[in-house]
Amino acid sequence: MIIRLLTRVALGCVAVLAPFALLAQNTTGTIRGFVYDQDNGEPVIFTNVMLKGKSIGGSTDVNGYYSLSRIPPGDYTLMVISMGYDTLRKEVSVRADQILTEKLFVKKINLELKEFKVTAEKQEAQTEVRMGVTKLDPKQIDRLPAIGGEADLAQYLQVVPGVIFTGDQGGQLYVRGGSPIMNKVMMDGMVLYNPFHSIGLFSVFDNDIIRNADIYTAGFNAEHGGRTSSVMDITARDGNKTRIAGRVGVGTFASKLLLGRPSEETERTGERLQFVPAEPAP
């Protein structure tokens, strides 16, 4: 009788204390923020942010935003590793239930890489399914051979599987057999109509103003209602946020001048206001 009573008391204590023990085990912190180019203040997109020596890390999005969650309290070395940039290391301290905001600035460098072979599968492909998604940036578009003009988004799309253009310079767009009106083209959330070339030569999407382009030929969600062939979500650059900068280009059929300067708000505060997504509930 006494043994049964003691057993019940012990089980009751375990049932009462277990939630507190689990709560103590789940008491962690979060590091989040943005990664910027030190020279011009532009976001550095799709770059790796991690804790040195730990299996905790992630990548920045199209706005340069990153978030590392569920980090045990302690002192860590926060690292940013990106091709073409110097590796950044910063010492940080994480406390329980703390959301630490860190803005990171990386510097461009020139690297000469030796030949290497990658055989392992991408970790992202093991956890995420991105059917029919092509991600582009200006560097990829610049590598496309162009005859009689500059490489641009419309010319790059002609080499994407399932996409057909009428005309060499990109006229009407047909994706997976659908008609042109079944495609949706957006730039910074604004829908564009007849978006590719004007008079057959001049591109609406100048490669110097594009930060990123996501081309969905399948698997896009319900927010793009009324379109059944493709969705093109294009994000424009912010421009140089540290000083006046520009670029001059001379081509076979046209010349261009790109000139920009930081806004008064940027000059006053030294940074651009950013929207920080809310932290998801654990």
MISE-210260 format. One line per 2 residues: their letters; for each residue x, y, z of N, C-alpha, C. Coordinates in nm, 2 decimals. Layout:
% MISE-210260
A	X Y Z X Y Z X Y Z ~ ...
% end
This chain:
% MISE-210260
MI	0.08 -0.12 0.00 0.00 0.00 0.00 0.09 0.13 0.00 ~ 0.19 0.12 0.08 0.28 0.24 0.09 0.36 0.26 -0.04
IR	0.40 0.14 -0.10 0.47 0.15 -0.23 0.39 0.21 -0.34 ~ 0.26 0.17 -0.34 0.17 0.22 -0.44 0.15 0.37 -0.42
LL	0.13 0.42 -0.30 0.12 0.56 -0.27 0.24 0.64 -0.31 ~ 0.36 0.59 -0.28 0.48 0.66 -0.32 0.49 0.66 -0.47
TR	0.45 0.55 -0.54 0.46 0.55 -0.69 0.37 0.66 -0.75 ~ 0.24 0.67 -0.69 0.15 0.77 -0.74 0.20 0.91 -0.72
VA	0.26 0.93 -0.60 0.32 1.07 -0.57 0.43 1.10 -0.67 ~ 0.51 1.00 -0.70 0.63 1.02 -0.79 0.58 1.06 -0.93
LG	0.47 0.98 -0.97 0.42 1.00 -1.11 0.35 1.14 -1.11 ~ 0.29 1.18 -1.00 0.23 1.31 -1.00 0.33 1.42 -1.01
CV	0.44 1.41 -0.94 0.55 1.51 -0.94 0.61 1.52 -1.08 ~ 0.62 1.40 -1.15 0.68 1.40 -1.29 0.58 1.47 -1.38
AV	0.45 1.45 -1.37 0.35 1.51 -1.45 0.35 1.66 -1.44 ~ 0.37 1.71 -1.31 0.37 1.85 -1.28 0.49 1.92 -1.33
LA	0.61 1.86 -1.31 0.74 1.92 -1.34 0.78 1.90 -1.49 ~ 0.72 1.81 -1.56 0.76 1.78 -1.70 0.74 1.91 -1.79
PF	0.62 1.97 -1.78 0.61 2.09 -1.87 0.71 2.20 -1.84 ~ 0.75 2.22 -1.71 0.85 2.32 -1.68 0.99 2.28 -1.73
AL	1.02 2.15 -1.73 1.14 2.10 -1.78 1.15 2.13 -1.93 ~ 1.04 2.10 -2.00 1.04 2.12 -2.15 1.05 2.26 -2.18
LA	0.98 2.35 -2.10 0.99 2.49 -2.12 1.13 2.54 -2.11 ~ 1.20 2.49 -2.00 1.34 2.53 -1.98 1.43 2.49 -2.10
QN	1.40 2.37 -2.15 1.48 2.32 -2.26 1.46 2.40 -2.39 ~ 1.33 2.46 -2.41 1.30 2.53 -2.53 1.33 2.68 -2.52
TT	1.39 2.72 -2.41 1.42 2.86 -2.39 1.55 2.90 -2.48 ~ 1.52 2.96 -2.59 1.63 2.99 -2.69 1.62 3.13 -2.73
GT	1.71 3.17 -2.82 1.71 3.31 -2.87 1.71 3.31 -3.02 ~ 1.71 3.43 -3.08 1.70 3.44 -3.23 1.79 3.56 -3.27
IR	1.86 3.53 -3.38 1.94 3.64 -3.44 1.88 3.67 -3.58 ~ 1.85 3.79 -3.61 1.80 3.83 -3.74 1.85 3.96 -3.78
GF	1.83 3.99 -3.91 1.88 4.12 -3.96 1.89 4.12 -4.11 ~ 1.98 4.21 -4.16 2.00 4.23 -4.30 2.15 4.22 -4.34
VY	2.18 4.18 -4.46 2.32 4.18 -4.51 2.32 4.27 -4.62 ~ 2.42 4.37 -4.62 2.43 4.47 -4.72 2.57 4.47 -4.78
DQ	2.58 4.52 -4.90 2.71 4.55 -4.97 2.77 4.68 -4.90 ~ 2.89 4.67 -4.86 2.95 4.78 -4.79 2.97 4.90 -4.88
DN	2.99 4.87 -5.01 3.03 4.98 -5.11 2.91 5.06 -5.14 ~ 2.79 5.00 -5.17 2.68 5.08 -5.22 2.55 5.06 -5.13
GE	2.55 4.98 -5.03 2.43 4.97 -4.94 2.33 4.88 -5.00 ~ 2.35 4.81 -5.12 2.25 4.72 -5.17 2.24 4.59 -5.09
PV	2.12 4.53 -5.08 2.11 4.40 -5.01 2.19 4.30 -5.08 ~ 2.25 4.21 -5.01 2.32 4.09 -5.07 2.23 3.97 -5.06
IF	2.17 3.93 -5.17 2.07 3.83 -5.17 2.12 3.69 -5.18 ~ 2.05 3.60 -5.12 2.07 3.45 -5.13 2.21 3.42 -5.09
TN	2.26 3.48 -4.98 2.39 3.45 -4.93 2.38 3.38 -4.80 ~ 2.48 3.31 -4.76 2.48 3.22 -4.64 2.52 3.30 -4.51
VM	2.43 3.28 -4.41 2.46 3.33 -4.28 2.45 3.22 -4.18 ~ 2.56 3.20 -4.10 2.56 3.09 -4.01 2.64 3.12 -3.88
LK	2.63 3.03 -3.79 2.71 3.03 -3.66 2.83 2.94 -3.68 ~ 2.95 2.99 -3.65 3.07 2.91 -3.67 3.07 2.79 -3.58
GK	3.10 2.68 -3.64 3.11 2.55 -3.56 2.98 2.49 -3.52 ~ 2.86 2.55 -3.56 2.73 2.50 -3.53 2.65 2.47 -3.65
SI	2.56 2.38 -3.64 2.47 2.34 -3.75 2.35 2.43 -3.76 ~ 2.37 2.56 -3.73 2.26 2.66 -3.74 2.30 2.76 -3.84
GG	2.21 2.78 -3.94 2.24 2.88 -4.04 2.12 2.90 -4.14 ~ 2.13 2.98 -4.23 2.03 3.01 -4.33 2.08 3.10 -4.44
ST	1.99 3.14 -4.52 2.03 3.23 -4.64 1.94 3.35 -4.64 ~ 1.99 3.46 -4.70 1.92 3.58 -4.71 1.81 3.57 -4.82
DV	1.71 3.65 -4.81 1.60 3.65 -4.91 1.63 3.77 -5.01 ~ 1.53 3.80 -5.09 1.55 3.90 -5.20 1.58 4.04 -5.14
NG	1.54 4.06 -5.01 1.57 4.19 -4.95 1.70 4.19 -4.86 ~ 1.77 4.08 -4.86 1.89 4.06 -4.78 1.86 4.02 -4.64
YY	1.73 3.98 -4.61 1.69 3.95 -4.47 1.73 3.81 -4.44 ~ 1.77 3.79 -4.31 1.80 3.65 -4.26 1.74 3.64 -4.12
SL	1.72 3.51 -4.08 1.67 3.49 -3.95 1.72 3.35 -3.90 ~ 1.79 3.35 -3.79 1.84 3.22 -3.73 1.77 3.21 -3.60
SR	1.69 3.11 -3.59 1.60 3.09 -3.47 1.64 2.97 -3.39 ~ 1.59 2.96 -3.26 1.61 2.85 -3.17 1.76 2.83 -3.14
IP	1.83 2.94 -3.10 1.97 2.93 -3.07 1.98 2.92 -2.92 ~ 2.05 2.82 -2.87 2.08 2.81 -2.72 2.16 2.93 -2.67
PG	2.13 2.98 -2.55 2.21 3.09 -2.50 2.36 3.06 -2.50 ~ 2.43 3.17 -2.53 2.58 3.15 -2.53 2.64 3.25 -2.62
DY	2.78 3.24 -2.63 2.86 3.33 -2.72 2.89 3.26 -2.85 ~ 2.87 3.33 -2.96 2.89 3.27 -3.09 2.97 3.36 -3.18
TL	3.02 3.31 -3.29 3.07 3.38 -3.40 2.98 3.38 -3.52 ~ 2.92 3.49 -3.56 2.83 3.50 -3.67 2.91 3.52 -3.80
MV	2.88 3.44 -3.90 2.96 3.44 -4.02 2.87 3.47 -4.14 ~ 2.92 3.54 -4.24 2.85 3.56 -4.37 2.95 3.52 -4.48
IS	2.91 3.42 -4.55 3.00 3.36 -4.66 2.92 3.37 -4.79 ~ 2.98 3.45 -4.88 2.92 3.47 -5.01 3.03 3.48 -5.12
MG	3.00 3.42 -5.24 3.10 3.43 -5.35 3.12 3.57 -5.39 ~ 3.24 3.61 -5.40 3.27 3.75 -5.44 3.28 3.85 -5.33
YD	3.26 3.80 -5.21 3.27 3.89 -5.09 3.36 3.83 -4.99 ~ 3.43 3.92 -4.91 3.51 3.87 -4.80 3.43 3.81 -4.69
TL	3.48 3.70 -4.63 3.40 3.64 -4.53 3.40 3.73 -4.40 ~ 3.27 3.75 -4.35 3.26 3.84 -4.24 3.24 3.76 -4.11
RK	3.30 3.80 -4.01 3.29 3.73 -3.88 3.26 3.84 -3.77 ~ 3.16 3.81 -3.69 3.12 3.90 -3.58 3.08 3.83 -3.46
EV	3.14 3.87 -3.35 3.11 3.80 -3.22 2.97 3.85 -3.17 ~ 2.89 3.76 -3.13 2.76 3.79 -3.07 2.73 3.71 -2.95
SV	2.64 3.76 -2.86 2.60 3.69 -2.74 2.45 3.68 -2.74 ~ 2.40 3.56 -2.73 2.26 3.53 -2.73 2.21 3.49 -2.59
RA	2.10 3.56 -2.55 2.04 3.53 -2.42 1.91 3.46 -2.44 ~ 1.85 3.40 -2.34 1.73 3.33 -2.35 1.62 3.42 -2.38
DQ	1.53 3.39 -2.47 1.41 3.47 -2.51 1.45 3.60 -2.57 ~ 1.57 3.61 -2.63 1.61 3.74 -2.69 1.61 3.73 -2.84
IL	1.56 3.84 -2.90 1.57 3.86 -3.04 1.68 3.96 -3.07 ~ 1.79 3.92 -3.12 1.90 4.00 -3.15 1.90 4.04 -3.30
TE	1.91 4.17 -3.32 1.91 4.23 -3.46 2.05 4.27 -3.49 ~ 2.10 4.22 -3.60 2.24 4.25 -3.65 2.23 4.28 -3.80
KL	2.28 4.41 -3.83 2.30 4.45 -3.97 2.44 4.42 -4.00 ~ 2.46 4.35 -4.11 2.59 4.31 -4.15 2.63 4.37 -4.28
FV	2.76 4.42 -4.29 2.80 4.48 -4.42 2.93 4.40 -4.46 ~ 2.92 4.35 -4.59 3.03 4.27 -4.64 3.10 4.35 -4.75
KK	3.22 4.32 -4.78 3.31 4.39 -4.87 3.34 4.30 -4.99 ~ 3.33 4.35 -5.11 3.36 4.28 -5.23 3.51 4.25 -5.24
IN	3.55 4.13 -5.29 3.69 4.10 -5.32 3.70 4.02 -5.45 ~ 3.82 4.01 -5.50 3.84 3.94 -5.62 3.90 3.80 -5.59
LE	3.84 3.69 -5.63 3.89 3.56 -5.60 3.92 3.48 -5.73 ~ 4.03 3.40 -5.72 4.06 3.31 -5.83 4.04 3.17 -5.79
LK	3.94 3.10 -5.84 3.90 2.97 -5.79 3.96 2.86 -5.88 ~ 4.00 2.76 -5.82 4.05 2.64 -5.90 3.93 2.55 -5.94
EF	3.96 2.47 -6.03 3.85 2.38 -6.07 3.81 2.28 -5.96 ~ 3.68 2.26 -5.95 3.63 2.17 -5.84 3.50 2.10 -5.90
KV	3.47 1.99 -5.83 3.35 1.91 -5.87 3.26 1.89 -5.75 ~ 3.14 1.92 -5.77 3.04 1.90 -5.66 2.95 1.78 -5.70
TA	2.94 1.69 -5.61 2.86 1.57 -5.63 2.75 1.55 -5.53 ~ 2.75 1.62 -5.42 2.64 1.61 -5.32 2.52 1.68 -5.36
EK	2.40 1.64 -5.32 2.28 1.70 -5.35 2.26 1.83 -5.26 ~ 2.19 1.93 -5.31 2.17 2.05 -5.24 2.07 2.02 -5.12
QE	2.11 2.07 -5.00 2.03 2.04 -4.88 1.89 2.10 -4.90 ~ 1.88 2.22 -4.97 1.75 2.28 -4.99 1.66 2.19 -5.07
AQ	1.71 2.12 -5.17 1.63 2.03 -5.25 1.57 1.91 -5.17 ~ 1.63 1.88 -5.06 1.59 1.77 -4.98 1.47 1.80 -4.89
TE	1.45 1.93 -4.87 1.34 1.98 -4.78 1.23 2.06 -4.85 ~ 1.26 2.12 -4.97 1.17 2.21 -5.04 1.15 2.16 -5.18
VR	1.03 2.17 -5.22 0.99 2.14 -5.36 0.96 2.27 -5.44 ~ 1.04 2.30 -5.53 1.02 2.42 -5.61 1.00 2.39 -5.76
MG	0.88 2.33 -5.79 0.86 2.28 -5.92 0.83 2.40 -6.01 ~ 0.90 2.41 -6.12 0.88 2.51 -6.23 0.92 2.65 -6.18
VT	1.03 2.66 -6.10 1.07 2.79 -6.06 1.21 2.82 -6.11 ~ 1.24 2.93 -6.18 1.37 2.97 -6.22 1.40 3.10 -6.16
KL	1.52 3.11 -6.09 1.56 3.23 -6.02 1.67 3.29 -6.10 ~ 1.66 3.42 -6.13 1.76 3.49 -6.21 1.81 3.61 -6.13
DP	1.94 3.65 -6.16 1.99 3.77 -6.12 2.07 3.83 -6.23 ~ 2.11 3.96 -6.22 2.18 4.03 -6.34 2.30 3.96 -6.38
KQ	2.38 3.89 -6.29 2.50 3.82 -6.33 2.47 3.71 -6.43 ~ 2.36 3.63 -6.40 2.33 3.53 -6.49 2.28 3.58 -6.63
ID	2.21 3.69 -6.63 2.16 3.74 -6.76 2.28 3.80 -6.84 ~ 2.38 3.86 -6.77 2.50 3.92 -6.84 2.58 3.81 -6.91
RL	2.57 3.69 -6.86 2.65 3.58 -6.92 2.59 3.52 -7.05 ~ 2.46 3.57 -7.08 2.40 3.52 -7.20 2.45 3.59 -7.32
PA	2.50 3.51 -7.43 2.55 3.58 -7.55 2.44 3.66 -7.62 ~ 2.47 3.78 -7.66 2.37 3.87 -7.73 2.44 3.93 -7.85
IG	2.36 3.92 -7.96 2.41 3.97 -8.09 2.33 4.10 -8.13 ~ 2.40 4.21 -8.15 2.33 4.33 -8.19 2.27 4.41 -8.08
GE	2.29 4.37 -7.95 2.23 4.45 -7.84 2.28 4.39 -7.71 ~ 2.22 4.43 -7.60 2.25 4.38 -7.47 2.16 4.27 -7.43
AD	2.22 4.17 -7.35 2.14 4.06 -7.30 2.04 4.12 -7.20 ~ 1.92 4.07 -7.20 1.82 4.12 -7.11 1.73 4.00 -7.07
LA	1.63 4.03 -6.98 1.54 3.93 -6.93 1.47 3.85 -7.04 ~ 1.42 3.93 -7.14 1.34 3.86 -7.24 1.43 3.76 -7.32
QY	1.55 3.80 -7.35 1.64 3.71 -7.42 1.67 3.58 -7.34 ~ 1.69 3.60 -7.21 1.72 3.49 -7.12 1.60 3.39 -7.12
LQ	1.48 3.44 -7.12 1.36 3.36 -7.11 1.35 3.27 -7.23 ~ 1.41 3.30 -7.34 1.40 3.22 -7.46 1.47 3.09 -7.45
VV	1.56 3.08 -7.35 1.64 2.95 -7.33 1.58 2.87 -7.21 ~ 1.47 2.92 -7.15 1.40 2.85 -7.04 1.31 2.74 -7.10
PG	1.32 2.61 -7.05 1.23 2.51 -7.11 1.08 2.54 -7.10 ~ 1.01 2.52 -7.21 0.87 2.54 -7.21 0.83 2.68 -7.24
VI	0.92 2.77 -7.28 0.89 2.91 -7.31 0.92 2.93 -7.46 ~ 0.83 3.00 -7.53 0.85 3.03 -7.67 0.81 3.18 -7.69
FT	0.90 3.25 -7.76 0.88 3.39 -7.80 0.85 3.40 -7.95 ~ 0.77 3.49 -7.99 0.75 3.52 -8.13 0.84 3.64 -8.16
GD	0.93 3.62 -8.25 1.03 3.72 -8.28 1.16 3.70 -8.21 ~ 1.27 3.74 -8.28 1.41 3.72 -8.22 1.43 3.80 -8.10
QG	1.37 3.92 -8.09 1.39 4.01 -7.98 1.29 4.00 -7.87 ~ 1.20 3.90 -7.88 1.10 3.88 -7.78 0.97 3.97 -7.80
GQ	0.87 3.90 -7.85 0.74 3.97 -7.87 0.64 3.92 -7.78 ~ 0.55 3.83 -7.82 0.45 3.76 -7.74 0.52 3.64 -7.68
LY	0.47 3.61 -7.55 0.53 3.51 -7.47 0.43 3.39 -7.46 ~ 0.47 3.27 -7.49 0.39 3.15 -7.48 0.46 3.05 -7.38
VR	0.40 3.02 -7.27 0.46 2.93 -7.17 0.37 2.80 -7.16 ~ 0.43 2.69 -7.19 0.37 2.56 -7.18 0.24 2.55 -7.26
GG	0.24 2.62 -7.38 0.12 2.61 -7.47 0.01 2.71 -7.44 ~ 0.02 2.79 -7.33 -0.08 2.89 -7.30 -0.07 3.01 -7.38
SP	-0.17 3.09 -7.38 -0.17 3.22 -7.46 -0.10 3.33 -7.38 ~ -0.06 3.44 -7.45 0.01 3.55 -7.38 -0.07 3.61 -7.27
IM	-0.20 3.61 -7.28 -0.28 3.67 -7.17 -0.29 3.59 -7.04 ~ -0.24 3.47 -7.05 -0.23 3.38 -6.93 -0.10 3.40 -6.85
NK	-0.02 3.49 -6.89 0.10 3.52 -6.82 0.09 3.65 -6.73 ~ 0.15 3.65 -6.62 0.15 3.77 -6.53 0.29 3.82 -6.50
VM	0.31 3.94 -6.53 0.45 4.00 -6.51 0.43 4.11 -6.41 ~ 0.51 4.11 -6.30 0.50 4.21 -6.19 0.65 4.26 -6.17
MD	0.65 4.39 -6.14 0.78 4.45 -6.09 0.75 4.53 -5.97 ~ 0.81 4.48 -5.86 0.79 4.54 -5.72 0.64 4.54 -5.69
GM	0.57 4.43 -5.73 0.43 4.41 -5.69 0.33 4.48 -5.79 ~ 0.38 4.55 -5.89 0.30 4.62 -5.98 0.29 4.54 -6.11
VL	0.16 4.52 -6.16 0.14 4.44 -6.28 0.18 4.52 -6.40 ~ 0.26 4.46 -6.50 0.30 4.53 -6.62 0.23 4.46 -6.74
YN	0.20 4.54 -6.84 0.13 4.49 -6.96 0.23 4.52 -7.08 ~ 0.23 4.42 -7.17 0.32 4.43 -7.29 0.47 4.47 -7.24
PF	0.53 4.38 -7.16 0.64 4.42 -7.08 0.78 4.40 -7.14 ~ 0.79 4.34 -7.26 0.92 4.29 -7.30 1.00 4.39 -7.38
HS	0.96 4.41 -7.51 1.04 4.50 -7.59 0.95 4.60 -7.66 ~ 1.01 4.72 -7.67 0.94 4.83 -7.75 1.01 4.84 -7.88
IG	0.93 4.85 -7.99 0.98 4.86 -8.13 1.08 4.75 -8.16 ~ 1.07 4.63 -8.08 1.15 4.52 -8.12 1.29 4.52 -8.07
LF	1.34 4.64 -8.02 1.48 4.65 -7.98 1.51 4.69 -7.84 ~ 1.42 4.78 -7.78 1.45 4.83 -7.65 1.38 4.76 -7.54
SV	1.46 4.71 -7.45 1.40 4.62 -7.34 1.33 4.71 -7.24 ~ 1.22 4.67 -7.19 1.15 4.74 -7.08 1.23 4.71 -6.95
FD	1.29 4.60 -6.94 1.37 4.56 -6.82 1.51 4.57 -6.84 ~ 1.57 4.69 -6.81 1.71 4.71 -6.82 1.78 4.63 -6.72
ND	1.89 4.56 -6.76 1.95 4.47 -6.66 2.02 4.54 -6.55 ~ 2.04 4.67 -6.56 2.11 4.75 -6.45 2.01 4.78 -6.34
II	1.88 4.77 -6.36 1.79 4.80 -6.25 1.73 4.68 -6.19 ~ 1.76 4.56 -6.23 1.71 4.43 -6.18 1.79 4.38 -6.07
RN	1.73 4.35 -5.95 1.80 4.28 -5.84 1.78 4.13 -5.85 ~ 1.65 4.09 -5.88 1.62 3.95 -5.88 1.50 3.93 -5.96
AD	1.48 3.81 -6.02 1.36 3.77 -6.10 1.33 3.63 -6.07 ~ 1.20 3.60 -6.02 1.15 3.47 -6.00 1.05 3.44 -6.11
IY	1.08 3.33 -6.19 1.00 3.29 -6.30 0.93 3.16 -6.26 ~ 0.80 3.17 -6.25 0.72 3.05 -6.21 0.64 3.00 -6.34
TA	0.68 2.88 -6.39 0.61 2.82 -6.50 0.51 2.72 -6.45 ~ 0.51 2.69 -6.32 0.41 2.60 -6.26 0.42 2.61 -6.11
GF	0.32 2.57 -6.04 0.32 2.56 -5.90 0.31 2.69 -5.82 ~ 0.26 2.80 -5.89 0.24 2.93 -5.82 0.11 2.93 -5.74
NA	0.10 3.01 -5.64 -0.01 3.00 -5.55 -0.13 3.08 -5.59 ~ -0.24 3.09 -5.51 -0.37 3.14 -5.55 -0.37 3.29 -5.56
EH	-0.27 3.36 -5.50 -0.27 3.51 -5.51 -0.25 3.56 -5.65 ~ -0.21 3.47 -5.74 -0.19 3.51 -5.88 -0.31 3.46 -5.96
GG	-0.43 3.48 -5.92 -0.55 3.43 -5.98 -0.57 3.48 -6.12 ~ -0.63 3.40 -6.21 -0.66 3.44 -6.34 -0.54 3.42 -6.44
RT	-0.43 3.37 -6.39 -0.32 3.34 -6.47 -0.29 3.19 -6.46 ~ -0.28 3.12 -6.57 -0.26 2.97 -6.57 -0.13 2.93 -6.63
SS	-0.06 3.02 -6.70 0.07 2.97 -6.77 0.19 3.00 -6.69 ~ 0.21 3.13 -6.65 0.33 3.17 -6.58 0.31 3.29 -6.50
VM	0.40 3.31 -6.40 0.41 3.44 -6.32 0.56 3.48 -6.32 ~ 0.58 3.60 -6.34 0.72 3.66 -6.34 0.72 3.77 -6.23
DI	0.79 3.75 -6.12 0.80 3.84 -6.01 0.94 3.90 -6.01 ~ 0.95 4.03 -6.05 1.08 4.10 -6.07 1.09 4.20 -5.96
TA	1.21 4.20 -5.90 1.24 4.30 -5.80 1.35 4.40 -5.85 ~ 1.33 4.53 -5.83 1.42 4.63 -5.88 1.52 4.66 -5.77
RD	1.64 4.70 -5.81 1.74 4.74 -5.72 1.70 4.87 -5.64 ~ 1.76 4.89 -5.53 1.74 5.01 -5.45 1.83 5.12 -5.50
GN	1.94 5.09 -5.56 2.04 5.19 -5.60 2.14 5.21 -5.50 ~ 2.25 5.29 -5.53 2.35 5.31 -5.44 2.30 5.40 -5.32
KT	2.31 5.36 -5.20 2.26 5.43 -5.08 2.37 5.50 -5.01 ~ 2.49 5.50 -5.06 2.60 5.57 -4.99 2.66 5.69 -5.06
RI	2.65 5.70 -5.19 2.70 5.81 -5.27 2.64 5.82 -5.40 ~ 2.66 5.93 -5.47 2.62 5.94 -5.61 2.70 5.85 -5.70
AG	2.62 5.77 -5.78 2.69 5.67 -5.87 2.61 5.66 -6.00 ~ 2.68 5.62 -6.10 2.62 5.60 -6.23 2.69 5.51 -6.32
RV	2.63 5.49 -6.44 2.69 5.40 -6.54 2.65 5.44 -6.68 ~ 2.75 5.43 -6.77 2.73 5.47 -6.91 2.74 5.35 -7.00
GV	2.65 5.33 -7.09 2.66 5.21 -7.18 2.64 5.26 -7.32 ~ 2.72 5.20 -7.41 2.71 5.23 -7.56 2.69 5.09 -7.63
GT	2.58 5.08 -7.71 2.55 4.96 -7.78 2.54 4.99 -7.93 ~ 2.51 4.89 -8.01 2.50 4.90 -8.15 2.38 4.99 -8.19
FA	2.27 4.98 -8.12 2.15 5.06 -8.16 2.11 5.17 -8.06 ~ 2.17 5.16 -7.94 2.13 5.26 -7.84 2.24 5.28 -7.74
SK	2.23 5.40 -7.67 2.32 5.43 -7.56 2.24 5.46 -7.44 ~ 2.29 5.45 -7.32 2.22 5.47 -7.20 2.31 5.54 -7.10
LL	2.24 5.61 -7.01 2.31 5.67 -6.89 2.22 5.65 -6.77 ~ 2.28 5.58 -6.67 2.22 5.55 -6.54 2.29 5.63 -6.44
LG	2.21 5.72 -6.37 2.26 5.80 -6.26 2.17 5.80 -6.14 ~ 2.22 5.79 -6.02 2.14 5.79 -5.90 2.21 5.85 -5.79
RP	2.14 5.89 -5.69 2.19 5.95 -5.57 2.11 5.90 -5.45 ~ 2.17 5.89 -5.33 2.09 5.86 -5.21 1.98 5.96 -5.18
SE	1.86 5.91 -5.13 1.75 6.00 -5.10 1.79 6.08 -4.98 ~ 1.71 6.19 -4.95 1.74 6.28 -4.83 1.72 6.20 -4.71
ET	1.62 6.10 -4.70 1.60 6.02 -4.58 1.72 5.93 -4.56 ~ 1.77 5.87 -4.67 1.89 5.79 -4.65 2.01 5.87 -4.60
ER	2.03 5.99 -4.65 2.14 6.07 -4.61 2.13 6.11 -4.46 ~ 2.01 6.13 -4.42 1.98 6.18 -4.28 2.00 6.07 -4.18
TG	1.95 5.95 -4.21 1.95 5.84 -4.12 2.07 5.75 -4.14 ~ 2.12 5.75 -4.27 2.23 5.65 -4.30 2.18 5.52 -4.33
ER	2.06 5.49 -4.34 2.00 5.36 -4.38 1.87 5.38 -4.43 ~ 1.82 5.27 -4.50 1.68 5.26 -4.55 1.59 5.19 -4.45
LQ	1.47 5.24 -4.44 1.37 5.18 -4.35 1.34 5.04 -4.41 ~ 1.34 4.94 -4.33 1.31 4.81 -4.38 1.19 4.75 -4.30
FV	1.11 4.66 -4.36 1.01 4.59 -4.29 1.06 4.46 -4.25 ~ 1.06 4.44 -4.11 1.11 4.31 -4.06 0.99 4.22 -4.03
PA	0.99 4.10 -4.10 0.88 4.01 -4.08 0.87 3.96 -3.93 ~ 0.75 3.94 -3.89 0.73 3.89 -3.76 0.79 3.75 -3.74
EP	0.84 3.73 -3.62 0.90 3.60 -3.59 0.79 3.49 -3.57 ~ 0.79 3.38 -3.64 0.69 3.28 -3.63 0.69 3.21 -3.49
AP	0.57 3.18 -3.45 0.56 3.11 -3.32 0.62 2.98 -3.32 ~ 0.69 2.94 -3.21 0.76 2.81 -3.21 0.65 2.69 -3.21
% end
